[in-house]
Amino acid sequence: MLVPALREADAWGSVRAETLVEHHAAQRREFTALRHASNAPHDADALAKMLTDFVDSLETDMAHEERDLLGCLRDDVLGVDVEDG
């Protein structure tokens, strides 16, 4: 839902949408690599660290998307202070 909305948001929408698609594809590849690593003989502490780092990066990324990307979709282009003086 986010990608089509971003594409239509403004002049930079298609760039933001493609960046998001590429970023999420990279996250899926990283998750797949973690899943494969969990099936291979690994040091449990190292695997736990890799998983924790991945989850931390997802949380940071989600906060960024909520703050920056969803902000592009707001329909109140002008702030109340600007309109009211």
Sequence and secondary structure as in RCSB ss.txt:
>XXXX:A:sequence
MLVPALREADAWGSVRAETLVEHHAAQRREFTALRHASNAPHDADALAKMLTDFVDSLETDMAHEERDLLGCLRD
DVLGVDVEDG
>XXXX:A:secstr
 HHHHHHHHSTTHHHHHHHHHHHHHHHHHHHHHHHHHHHS   HHHHHHHHHHHHHHHHHHHHHIIIIIGGGG S
  S HHHHH 
